[in-house]
Amino acid sequence: MSEIKVGFGLADIKVGGLDIGLQGDGATFTAEPNYLDVETYELGLYDLYLDSWSVKLKVVFQEEGFEKLKMALPALQELKEDGEVVGMTDGRIHQRVRDKAQEITIHPKDAGEDTDYDITVFKAYPTGAFERAYGKEVVKYEVEFIGLPRTGDGSTGGNYFRIGQEGTD
């Protein structure tokens, strides 16, 4: 009889090797295959052709700090004084984002040391608006990361994400 494994709870999430800290809400990972229709005149839809993957991770940050802000908006430029970051400003336009894409790892907290169901997004970049509310509620902000292909070679797998441990085959 096989063991039934039921996942539960939050995850430890690292962006570029740095822990995002406390989550303000649950995170959501989505991997959706994008298909092209293969149609014939006589039969209509005959087959599907895997064209690409749409990979996303929504995370709600609860901790503040320049390090966390840089995870949400990597195009920002750091303002330093005596080598210490004292602020951030908008970065120059027309930057390539691929160079700033980071690896993200998602490790279920209830898994302990077991990495069998860890998710790794190889190259991820945050998209969307940065929005911070000023009110009576606890400050938190949502960041959505999208996965970019790791290489330009679509003839091999392992371009967007992995679930589980890295294999040797």
C-alpha positions as CSV (number, residue, x, y, z in Angstrom):
1,M,0.0,0.0,0.0
2,S,1.4,3.4,-1.0
3,E,1.8,6.2,1.5
4,I,-0.7,9.0,1.1
5,K,0.9,12.4,1.3
6,V,-1.2,15.5,1.9
7,G,0.5,18.9,1.8
8,F,-0.5,21.5,4.3
9,G,0.5,25.0,5.2
10,L,2.9,27.7,4.2
11,A,6.2,27.5,2.4
12,D,9.7,28.9,2.8
13,I,10.3,30.9,-0.3
14,K,13.7,32.1,-1.5
15,V,14.3,34.6,-4.3
16,G,17.9,34.6,-5.6
17,G,18.9,32.6,-2.4
18,L,17.4,35.2,-0.1
19,D,14.4,34.3,2.2
20,I,11.4,36.5,1.6
21,G,10.6,36.3,5.3
22,L,7.1,36.4,6.7
23,Q,4.3,36.0,4.2
24,G,1.3,38.3,4.5
25,D,-0.9,35.6,2.8
26,G,-0.6,32.3,1.0
27,A,1.5,32.0,-2.1
28,T,0.3,30.5,-5.3
29,F,2.4,28.7,-7.9
30,T,0.9,28.2,-11.4
31,A,2.4,26.2,-14.3
32,E,0.2,26.2,-17.4
33,P,1.1,24.6,-20.6
34,N,0.4,26.7,-23.7
35,Y,-0.7,24.7,-26.7
36,L,-1.1,25.3,-30.4
37,D,-4.0,23.6,-32.2
38,V,-3.2,21.2,-34.9
39,E,-6.2,21.1,-37.2
40,T,-7.1,19.1,-40.3
41,Y,-9.7,20.2,-42.8
42,E,-11.7,17.0,-42.5
43,L,-11.5,16.4,-38.7
44,G,-11.0,19.8,-37.2
45,L,-9.0,19.7,-34.0
46,Y,-6.7,16.7,-34.5
47,D,-3.8,17.3,-32.0
48,L,-2.2,19.8,-29.7
49,Y,1.4,21.0,-29.9
50,L,3.1,22.1,-26.7
51,D,4.3,25.6,-27.5
52,S,5.5,27.0,-24.2
53,W,4.8,27.3,-20.5
54,S,3.2,30.0,-18.5
55,V,4.8,29.9,-15.1
56,K,3.8,32.3,-12.3
57,L,4.2,32.7,-8.5
58,K,2.1,35.1,-6.5
59,V,3.6,36.0,-3.1
60,V,2.4,38.4,-0.5
61,F,5.4,40.1,1.3
62,Q,4.8,41.2,4.9
63,E,8.3,42.3,5.9
64,E,9.7,45.6,4.7
65,G,13.3,46.6,3.9
66,F,15.4,47.6,1.0
67,E,16.4,43.9,0.4
68,K,12.7,42.9,0.1
69,L,11.9,45.9,-2.0
70,K,14.7,45.0,-4.4
71,M,13.1,41.5,-4.7
72,A,9.8,43.1,-5.8
73,L,11.3,45.7,-8.0
74,P,14.8,44.6,-9.2
75,A,15.1,47.4,-11.7
76,L,15.5,49.9,-8.8
77,Q,18.9,51.5,-8.2
78,E,20.3,51.5,-4.7
79,L,21.3,54.8,-3.1
80,K,24.3,54.4,-0.9
81,E,26.2,56.4,1.6
82,D,29.5,55.1,2.9
83,G,28.8,51.8,1.3
84,E,25.4,51.3,3.1
85,V,22.1,51.3,1.2
86,V,20.1,54.3,2.4
87,G,17.4,54.4,-0.2
88,M,16.2,53.3,-3.6
89,T,15.2,55.2,-6.8
90,D,13.7,54.2,-10.1
91,G,16.2,52.6,-12.4
92,R,17.0,53.6,-15.9
93,I,14.6,52.6,-18.6
94,H,15.3,50.2,-21.5
95,Q,17.0,47.6,-19.2
96,R,17.0,44.0,-20.1
97,V,15.1,42.1,-17.3
98,R,16.5,38.7,-18.2
99,D,19.8,39.7,-16.6
100,K,18.1,40.4,-13.3
101,A,15.8,37.3,-13.3
102,Q,16.4,35.2,-10.2
103,E,15.9,31.5,-9.2
104,I,13.1,31.0,-6.8
105,T,12.7,28.0,-4.5
106,I,9.5,27.0,-2.8
107,H,9.9,24.5,0.1
108,P,6.8,23.4,1.9
109,K,7.2,24.1,5.7
110,D,5.6,20.8,6.6
111,A,8.1,18.8,4.6
112,G,11.0,19.4,7.1
113,E,14.2,18.3,5.4
114,D,12.4,16.4,2.6
115,T,12.9,18.2,-0.7
116,D,10.8,15.8,-2.8
117,Y,8.2,18.3,-3.5
118,D,10.2,21.5,-3.6
119,I,9.5,23.7,-6.6
120,T,12.3,25.6,-8.4
121,V,11.6,28.3,-10.9
122,F,14.9,28.7,-12.8
123,K,14.5,32.3,-14.0
124,A,11.8,34.5,-12.5
125,Y,11.1,38.2,-12.7
126,P,8.5,40.2,-10.9
127,T,5.8,41.9,-13.0
128,G,3.0,44.3,-12.2
129,A,2.7,47.3,-10.0
130,F,4.2,47.8,-6.6
131,E,1.4,49.0,-4.4
132,R,1.7,49.9,-0.7
133,A,-1.3,50.9,1.3
134,Y,-1.2,53.4,4.2
135,G,-4.0,52.7,6.6
136,K,-4.9,50.9,9.8
137,E,-4.2,47.4,8.4
138,V,-0.9,45.5,8.5
139,V,1.3,46.6,5.6
140,K,1.7,43.9,3.0
141,Y,2.2,43.9,-0.7
142,E,1.6,41.3,-3.4
143,V,4.3,40.4,-6.0
144,E,3.7,38.3,-9.0
145,F,6.8,36.6,-10.6
146,I,6.7,35.2,-14.1
147,G,9.0,32.4,-15.3
148,L,11.3,33.0,-18.2
149,P,12.9,30.1,-20.1
150,R,16.3,29.3,-18.7
151,T,17.8,28.7,-22.2
152,G,16.9,29.5,-25.7
153,D,16.8,25.8,-26.6
154,G,13.2,24.6,-26.7
155,S,14.2,21.1,-27.8
156,T,15.1,20.2,-24.2
157,G,13.1,20.2,-21.0
158,G,14.1,21.9,-17.8
159,N,13.7,25.4,-19.1
160,Y,11.1,26.8,-16.7
161,F,10.7,24.8,-13.5
162,R,11.3,21.6,-11.6
163,I,9.2,19.9,-8.9
164,G,11.4,17.7,-6.7
165,Q,15.1,17.1,-6.5
166,E,17.5,17.6,-9.4
167,G,18.2,14.4,-11.2
168,T,21.4,13.1,-12.8
169,D,19.8,11.4,-15.8
